[in-house]
Amino acid sequence: MAVKAKVLYDFSAEPGNNELTVKENETITITNQSIGGGWVEAQNSRGEVGLVPEDYIEVTASLPSFPAAAPPAPNPGNVAAPDLSFFDAFAPASAPPPNQVDTGGLSPQPDTPDTPLSPFFSFPGEASNGNDPWSTWNADPSGGSSNNWASNPEGTQTGRSAAPDPWSSGSHGHPQAYQGPGPYPYLIDYTGAEDDEWDDEWDDRSGGYAESEAGEGGAMQRAHTMKISLNKFPFSKSGPELYLLCKQLTKGKERLPIYMGEVGAVWSYPDTQLDCVVADPKKGSKMYGLKSYIEYQITPNTTNRPVNHRYKHFDWLYERLLDKFGSAIPIPSLPDKQVTGRFEEEFIKMRMERLQGWMTRMCRHPVVSNSEVFQLFLTYKDEKDWKMGKRKAEKDETVGVMIFSTIEPEAPDLDTLEVEQKCEQFSRFTKAMDDGVKEILTVGHEHWKRCTGPLPKEYQRIGKAFQNLSSVFTSSGYQGEATLTDAMTEAGKTYEEIAQLVAEQPKKDLHFVMETNNEYKGLLGCFPDTIGVHKAAIDKVKEGDKLVAAGKITTQDKVTMAKRVSTMSYALQAEMNHFHSNRIYDYNRVMQQYLEEQIKFYETIAAKLRHAHSQFTTM
């Protein structure tokens, strides 16, 4: 008898890929579970057969007579599966197993949105009872007394109606960047669109600057119109023990060297910095014009050959980078979805600017920019090459904590105590910087509103008052008054011109300060997860003696765990140094630009006032 399954999310098939369009709550029949790559073959009630993502369905009825048994889950990178049964004493009874490695001691559960995440470790940044992902650093270091995982993660069925929270885990585990003050009138908070519209119609995200509340920024919740991947953080389900206790690490060609530089551990940087230009947005359509989208042209400096991508392609790249590097490298999220005004010129320009900023930041990271999936995005040759590359990237098994298996430090193992001290110092710094960034965004938001609202009106009132008094003087009929009245009228007009300059100035200088801090707020919000993986690994190594004494692991296992934690520490320190060097460069550049524009602004005003002053005669 066939296996029945319930569809959890709408899925729109792409033409030519043998996929099957299904709707939420629809019942389908699974005809082949051995397709692999996260797909199954299924048949709907109309008799149509095609491929459906495994994460989008939940098996509701299954009998042993099903003819095609699913093969065992692939072993990533030929990794020997460790026996993790001794962790059962610490893990909750309902803890789900890792997605990709057979851990032996844990009973499998379906990976559905209704299966709560109950990891062995509790990571910062996943708190459901507060807006601050850093608050968990004051909790019990073991993570045993304070489980801060969200019971209904945003992006799941049970979490769809949650109120927007810019510091909650979100559908990608990261907060969305602050949206700033409001020069873009078409911003709306939309969270109820149907998932099947994501493929084309909701192929855009919000922009501009939204209202601020209590200095936290009015960040909009990421619209639930995108396809939901349930494997956003593979490491958060399996924990770092998956990497720490692997008997045999992957032996692929992928290697990420780390060197000791003047500032400590650093990634291997290329001789030539990768860069790209996002430009020339064009409107395209599908299905005889029923569905429209904006396509951007991306030109890398390595080939100078442009490639075209829609927004959903950027979103696909983000998810792949997050899956692959998220446990070691903070991957900031893309600008949010936009429902209305997607084809307005101002929004397209702003969207392109923010995609350019995101791509530039990815290009500047030596690991991300050199990865196969990122290079595919920039250099694919044709549609066939793009689709083949996508399928290959989606089958990549070196993801989550297993990315540490590719890292090769050149220096000796690090001292755990010293590493913890550096990690704690960096955590305090990033938390303080996050507070500082929020303050700049709040102050900038308020200043922007003043510059575009009451302040120009004040200058206009001054100008009008001068001109009205000039009119009164003119009515006196006194000879020789014209010189004074003309000068006063000119002064009044000057203040009206100043009002216009004040209203336009934020777009010339404050805009770039806000955008930079907007980026860094999103980036800083990623660090609690990244640091949390490292902290959990150190805590596990500290339990090594206890586990050896209990016969749960061998002495050699303990030594291996300590060595691999050292590798994770090198990666974290390399990322810290990369962050600091970029931070210094970015803020130096944006502050120079801001002050240069401010100087021009006040010099222009001073020149206008001097001209008005020269119209009056000296008596």
C-alpha positions in Angstrom: 0.0 0.0 0.0 1.3 3.5 -0.9 2.6 6.0 1.6 0.3 9.0 2.2 1.7 12.4 3.2 0.3 15.8 4.1 1.7 18.9 2.5 2.9 21.4 5.0 3.7 24.3 2.7 2.8 25.4 -0.8 5.3 24.5 -3.4 5.4 25.9 -7.0 7.1 23.6 -9.6 9.6 25.1 -11.9 9.0 24.2 -15.6 11.4 21.6 -17.0 12.5 20.2 -13.6 9.9 17.4 -13.3 8.6 19.0 -10.1 5.0 18.8 -8.8 3.0 21.8 -7.6 1.3 21.1 -4.3 -0.8 23.1 -1.9 -0.8 23.3 1.9 -2.9 20.7 3.6 -3.2 18.7 0.4 -2.8 14.9 0.7 -0.4 13.3 -1.7 0.8 9.8 -2.4 4.6 9.2 -2.2 5.6 6.9 -5.1 9.4 6.9 -4.7 11.3 7.9 -1.6 14.7 7.0 -3.0 15.2 10.0 -5.2 17.7 11.6 -2.8 18.9 15.2 -2.5 16.0 16.2 -0.3 13.3 15.2 -2.9 10.7 12.5 -3.1 8.5 11.6 -6.0 4.7 12.0 -5.4 1.3 11.8 -7.0 -1.5 14.2 -6.3 -5.3 13.5 -6.4 -5.4 14.5 -10.0 -3.0 11.7 -11.0 -0.1 14.1 -11.7 3.4 12.8 -10.7 6.5 14.9 -9.9 9.2 15.8 -7.4 8.4 17.5 -4.1 10.9 18.6 -1.4 10.9 16.3 1.6 10.9 19.2 4.0 7.5 20.4 2.6 5.6 17.2 3.6 4.8 15.1 6.6 4.1 11.4 6.3 0.6 10.6 7.6 0.2 6.9 6.8 2.7 4.2 6.0 2.5 0.4 5.8 5.4 -2.1 5.6 4.3 -3.2 2.2 5.5 0.0 0.5 7.6 -1.4 -2.4 10.5 1.0 -2.4 12.2 1.4 1.0 14.2 4.6 1.4 18.0 4.1 1.6 19.9 5.2 4.7 20.7 8.9 5.0 23.9 9.8 3.2 27.1 10.0 5.3 28.5 13.5 4.8 32.0 13.4 3.3 32.5 9.7 4.2 32.4 10.6 7.9 32.3 7.7 10.2 29.2 8.0 12.3 30.1 8.4 16.0 28.2 6.7 18.8 26.5 9.5 20.6 24.2 7.4 22.7 25.9 8.5 25.9 24.6 12.0 25.3 21.1 10.7 26.0 21.5 11.3 29.7 21.9 15.0 29.0 19.5 15.5 26.1 15.7 15.9 26.4 13.7 12.7 25.6 12.3 14.2 22.4 15.5 15.5 21.0 15.6 15.0 17.2 18.6 13.4 15.6 21.0 15.3 13.2 19.7 15.7 9.7 22.5 14.0 7.9 24.5 11.6 10.1 23.3 8.4 11.6 24.1 8.8 15.3 22.9 5.4 16.3 21.6 6.1 19.8 18.8 8.5 19.0 15.4 7.5 17.6 14.4 9.4 14.4 11.6 11.9 14.3 10.2 13.5 11.2 11.9 16.9 10.4 8.7 19.0 10.4 7.9 22.4 11.6 5.8 20.9 14.3 8.7 19.0 15.8 10.2 21.4 18.4 13.9 21.9 18.3 15.4 20.3 21.5 19.1 20.4 21.0 21.6 19.1 23.5 23.1 22.6 23.6 21.4 25.9 24.1 22.8 28.6 21.8 22.6 32.3 22.4 20.5 34.2 19.9 17.6 31.7 20.0 15.8 33.2 23.0 12.0 33.3 22.8 11.4 35.5 25.9 13.4 38.6 25.0 14.7 40.7 22.2 18.4 40.5 23.2 20.3 37.6 21.7 23.2 38.4 24.0 21.3 38.0 27.2 22.1 34.2 27.4 25.8 34.9 28.0 24.8 35.5 31.7 23.2 32.1 32.0 24.6 28.8 33.2 27.6 28.1 30.9 26.7 24.5 30.6 23.4 25.4 29.1 21.6 22.9 31.2 19.6 25.2 33.4 18.4 27.6 30.8 16.9 26.4 27.6 16.4 29.6 25.5 15.3 27.9 22.3 12.1 29.3 20.8 9.3 26.9 21.3 7.6 28.0 18.0 10.4 29.2 15.7 9.4 31.9 13.3 9.0 30.5 9.9 7.1 27.4 11.1 3.4 26.9 11.0 3.2 27.3 14.7 5.1 30.6 14.7 3.5 32.4 11.7 1.4 34.7 13.8 4.2 35.8 16.1 4.6 39.5 16.5 7.6 41.1 14.7 10.7 40.9 16.8 13.9 42.4 15.4 16.0 40.4 17.8 14.2 37.1 17.8 15.7 34.2 15.9 13.5 34.8 12.8 13.1 32.4 10.0 16.8 32.3 9.4 17.9 32.4 13.0 19.1 36.0 12.6 17.4 39.3 13.3 16.6 41.6 10.4 18.5 44.8 10.0 16.9 48.0 11.2 15.0 49.6 8.3 15.6 53.3 9.2 13.5 56.5 8.8 10.8 56.7 6.3 11.5 58.3 2.9 9.9 55.3 1.2 6.1 55.6 1.6 5.2 52.2 0.4 6.6 50.2 3.3 4.1 47.8 4.8 4.4 44.9 7.3 3.1 41.9 5.5 3.2 38.4 7.0 0.3 36.5 5.5 1.1 35.9 1.9 0.6 32.4 0.4 3.9 30.5 0.0 3.2 29.5 -3.5 3.4 33.2 -4.6 7.1 33.4 -3.4 8.4 31.9 -6.6 7.6 34.9 -8.7 5.1 37.4 -7.4 6.7 37.9 -4.0 10.1 38.0 -5.4 11.0 41.1 -3.6 11.7 42.5 -0.1 11.1 45.6 1.9 13.4 48.5 2.0 13.7 52.1 3.3 13.6 53.0 6.9 10.7 52.1 9.2 9.5 53.7 12.3 11.7 53.4 15.5 10.3 52.2 18.8 12.2 52.9 22.0 15.5 53.0 20.2 15.3 49.5 19.0 14.3 50.2 15.4 11.1 49.3 13.8 12.4 46.3 12.0 9.8 44.4 10.0 9.4 40.7 10.4 10.6 38.8 7.4 7.6 38.1 5.3 6.6 34.5 5.2 6.3 34.3 1.5 9.5 32.4 0.9 10.1 28.7 0.6 11.0 27.5 4.0 14.1 25.3 4.4 14.0 23.4 7.6 17.7 22.9 7.7 18.8 26.5 8.3 21.2 25.5 11.1 22.2 21.9 10.8 24.7 22.5 13.7 21.9 23.7 16.0 20.1 20.3 15.8 23.1 18.0 16.1 25.4 20.2 18.2 29.2 20.5 17.7 29.7 17.0 19.1 28.9 15.8 15.5 32.2 17.3 14.5 34.1 16.7 17.7 33.5 12.9 17.8 33.7 12.0 14.1 36.0 9.0 13.7 37.0 10.0 10.2 36.8 13.5 8.8 35.9 14.3 5.2 38.8 14.0 2.7 37.6 16.3 -0.1 39.6 18.9 -2.0 38.0 21.7 0.0 40.6 23.1 2.5 40.5 26.4 4.4 43.9 27.4 5.7 44.4 29.7 8.7 47.7 31.5 9.2 49.2 33.5 12.1 49.5 37.1 11.3 50.4 40.2 13.2 47.0 40.3 14.9 46.7 36.6 15.4 44.8 33.9 13.4 43.8 35.1 10.0 42.1 33.5 7.0 44.1 33.1 3.8 43.3 36.2 1.7 43.6 36.2 -2.1 46.2 38.4 -3.9 43.4 40.1 -5.8 40.3 41.2 -4.1 37.1 39.9 -5.6 34.5 42.5 -6.4 31.3 42.8 -8.4 28.9 45.4 -9.6 25.1 45.0 -9.3 23.5 47.2 -11.9 21.1 47.5 -14.8 17.8 46.3 -13.2 15.3 45.2 -15.8 11.7 44.0 -15.5 11.0 40.6 -16.8 7.9 38.4 -16.9 6.7 34.8 -17.1 3.5 33.0 -18.0 2.6 35.4 -20.8 3.1 38.4 -18.5 1.0 37.2 -15.6 4.0 37.1 -13.3 6.7 39.9 -13.2 10.0 40.2 -11.6 13.1 42.4 -11.6 16.4 40.9 -12.9 19.7 42.4 -12.0 23.0 42.3 -13.9 26.0 41.2 -11.8 29.5 41.7 -13.2 32.5 40.3 -11.3 35.9 41.9 -11.7 37.5 38.5 -12.4 35.7 37.8 -15.6 34.1 41.2 -16.5 31.3 39.0 -18.0 27.8 39.9 -16.6 25.4 37.3 -15.4 21.7 37.9 -14.6 19.9 37.1 -11.3 16.5 37.7 -9.8 16.0 38.4 -6.2 15.0 34.8 -5.5 18.5 33.7 -6.7 20.1 36.0 -4.2 17.9 34.4 -1.5 18.9 30.9 -2.7 22.6 31.9 -2.4 22.0 33.3 1.1 20.5 30.1 2.3 23.3 28.0 0.8 25.9 30.2 2.5 24.0 30.0 5.7 23.7 26.3 5.6 27.4 25.8 4.7 29.2 28.4 6.7 26.7 29.6 9.4 28.4 27.7 12.2 31.8 29.4 11.6 31.1 32.6 9.7 28.3 35.1 10.4 26.2 35.4 7.2 24.1 38.6 7.3 20.7 38.4 5.9 19.4 40.0 2.7 17.0 43.1 2.7 13.5 42.0 3.5 10.6 41.2 1.2 8.4 43.9 -0.3 4.8 43.3 -1.3 3.7 46.6 -2.8 5.7 49.2 -4.8 8.1 46.5 -6.0 8.4 48.1 -9.5 8.7 51.7 -8.4 11.9 53.3 -9.5 12.9 54.5 -6.0 12.4 51.0 -4.5 14.4 49.3 -7.3 17.2 51.7 -6.9 17.3 51.1 -3.1 17.0 47.3 -3.5 19.9 47.4 -6.0 22.0 49.5 -3.6 21.4 47.0 -0.7 22.1 44.0 -2.8 25.3 45.7 -3.9 26.3 46.2 -0.2 25.5 42.6 0.6 27.4 41.2 -2.4 30.4 43.5 -1.6 30.5 42.2 2.0 30.4 38.6 0.7 33.1 39.3 -1.9 35.4 40.7 0.8 35.3 37.5 2.9 38.1 35.2 1.7 36.3 32.0 2.5 32.8 32.9 1.2 34.1 34.6 -1.9 36.2 31.6 -2.9 33.5 29.0 -2.2 32.2 27.0 -5.1 28.6 28.1 -4.6 29.5 31.8 -4.6 31.7 31.4 -7.7 28.8 29.6 -9.4 26.6 32.6 -8.7 29.0 35.0 -10.3 30.4 33.0 -13.2 27.8 30.5 -14.5 28.0 30.1 -18.2 24.4 29.4 -19.2 21.1 28.2 -17.8 22.1 24.5 -17.9 25.4 25.3 -16.0 23.4 27.3 -13.4 20.9 24.5 -12.8 23.5 21.8 -12.6 25.5 24.0 -10.1 22.4 24.6 -8.0 21.7 20.9 -7.7 25.3 20.2 -6.8 25.3 22.9 -4.1 22.1 21.7 -2.7 23.6 18.2 -2.3 26.7 19.5 -0.5 27.3 17.5 2.6 30.0 19.6 4.2 27.6 21.9 6.0 26.9 23.0 9.5 29.6 22.1 12.0 31.3 19.8 9.5 32.7 22.9 7.8 35.3 22.8 10.6 36.6 19.6 9.2 38.0 21.6 6.2 39.9 24.1 8.3 43.6 23.7 8.6 45.5 25.9 11.1 49.2 26.3 10.7 49.9 26.9 14.4 49.9 24.6 17.5 46.8 23.9 19.4 45.4 26.8 21.5 45.0 27.0 25.2 41.3 26.6 26.1 41.4 29.2 28.9 43.1 31.8 26.7 40.5 31.1 24.0 37.6 31.5 26.4 39.0 34.9 27.6 39.3 36.2 24.0 35.9 34.9 23.2 34.3 36.6 26.2 36.1 39.9 25.4 34.8 39.7 21.9 31.3 39.0 23.1 31.3 42.0 25.3 32.7 44.2 22.6 30.1 43.1 20.0 27.3 43.5 22.5 28.5 47.0 23.3 28.9 47.8 19.6 25.4 46.5 19.0 24.1 49.0 21.6 26.1 51.8 20.0 24.8 50.9 16.5 21.2 51.0 17.8 21.8 54.4 19.3 23.1 55.8 16.0 20.2 54.4 14.2 17.7 55.8 16.6 19.4 59.3 16.7 19.8 59.2 12.9 16.2 58.3 12.5 15.0 61.2 14.6 17.3 63.6 12.9 16.1 62.4 9.4 12.5 63.1 10.5 13.4 66.6 11.7 15.3 67.4 8.5 12.5 66.3 6.3 9.7 67.7 8.5 9.7 70.5 11.1 13.2 71.9 10.4 12.6 72.9 6.7 9.2 74.3 7.8 11.0 76.6 10.3 13.3 77.9 7.6 10.3 78.4 5.3 8.5 80.4 8.0 11.5 82.6 8.6 11.8 83.2 4.8 8.1 84.0 4.5 8.2 86.3 7.5 11.1 88.3 5.9 9.2 88.6 2.6 6.0 89.6 4.3 7.8 92.4 6.2 9.4 93.5 2.9 5.9 93.7 1.4 4.8 95.9 4.3 7.8 98.2 3.8 7.0 98.5 0.1 3.5 99.7 0.9 4.8 102.8 2.8 5.4 104.7 -0.5 8.6 106.1 0.9 11.2 106.9 -1.8 14.6 105.1 -1.4 13.0 102.0 0.2 13.5 99.7 -2.8 17.1 98.8 -1.9 16.1 97.6 1.5 12.9 95.8 0.5 14.7 94.0 -2.4 17.4 92.9 -0.1 14.9 91.6 2.5 12.9 89.8 -0.2 16.2 88.1 -1.4 17.0 87.1 2.2 13.6 85.6 2.6 14.0 83.6 -0.6 17.5 82.5 0.6 15.9 80.9 3.7 13.4 79.1 1.6 16.3 77.7 -0.5 18.0 76.7 2.7 14.8 74.8 3.7 15.0 72.8 0.5 18.7 72.0 1.1 18.0 70.8 4.6 15.2 68.5 3.4 17.4 67.0 0.7 20.6 66.6 2.8 20.0 63.4 4.7 19.9 61.4 1.4 23.4 62.8 0.6 25.1 62.0 3.9 23.0 60.5 6.7 21.7 57.8 4.3 25.2 56.2 4.1 25.7 56.3 7.8 22.4 54.6 8.3 23.0 52.0 5.7 26.4 51.1 7.2 24.9 50.8 10.7 21.9 49.0 9.2 24.3 46.3 7.8 26.3 46.0 11.0 23.2 45.6 13.1 22.3 42.6 11.0 25.9 41.3 11.1 26.2 41.7 14.9 23.0 39.9 15.4 24.6 36.8 13.7 27.5 36.5 16.2 25.6 35.0 19.2 24.9 31.9 17.1 28.4 31.6 15.8 30.0 32.2 19.2 27.4 29.9 20.7 28.6 26.9 18.7 32.2 27.5 19.9 31.1 28.0 23.5 29.1 24.7 23.5 32.1 22.8 22.0 34.4 24.1 24.8 31.8 23.1 27.4 31.7 19.6 26.0 35.5 19.3 26.1 35.4 20.4 29.8 33.2 17.4 30.5 35.8 15.1 28.9 37.3 13.8 32.1 33.9 13.0 33.5 32.9 11.1 30.3 36.2 9.2 30.2 35.7 8.2 33.9 32.2 7.0 33.1 33.5 4.9 30.1 31.4 7.0 27.7 34.4 8.0 25.6 38.0 6.9 25.4 41.1 9.0 26.4 41.9 9.3 22.7 38.4 10.6 22.0 39.1 13.3 24.6 42.4 14.3 23.0 40.7 14.4 19.6 37.9 16.6 20.9 40.4 19.1 22.4 42.4 19.2 19.2 39.2 19.9 17.1 38.0 22.5 19.5 41.4 24.2 18.9 40.6 24.2 15.2 37.2 25.8 15.9 38.9 28.4 18.0 41.3 29.3 15.2 38.3 29.7 12.9 36.5 32.0 15.4 39.6 34.1 16.0 40.2 34.4 12.3 36.6 35.6 11.9 37.0 38.1 14.8 40.1 39.6 13.1 38.3 39.7 9.8 35.4 41.5 11.5 37.6 44.1 13.2 39.6 44.9 10.0 36.4 45.4 8.0 34.8 47.4 10.8 37.7 49.9 10.9 37.7 50.2 7.1 33.9 50.7 6.9 33.5 53.2 9.6 36.6 55.2 8.6 35.2 55.4 5.0 31.6 56.2 5.9 32.6 58.9 8.5 34.9 60.6 6.0 32.1 60.6 3.4 29.5 61.9 5.9 31.8 64.8 7.1 32.8 65.7 3.5 29.1 66.0 2.6 28.3 67.9 5.8 31.1 70.4 4.9 29.7 70.9 1.4 26.3 71.4 2.9 27.3 74.1 5.4 29.6 75.7 2.8 26.7 76.0 0.4 24.5 77.5 3.1 27.2 79.9 4.1 27.7 81.0 0.4 23.9 81.7 0.1 23.9 83.7 3.3 26.9 85.7 2.2 25.2 86.5 -1.1 22.0 87.6 0.8 24.2 89.7 3.1 25.9 91.4 0.2 22.5 92.8 -1.0 22.3 95.1 2.0 24.1 98.5 1.7 26.5 99.6 4.4 25.3 102.8 6.1 
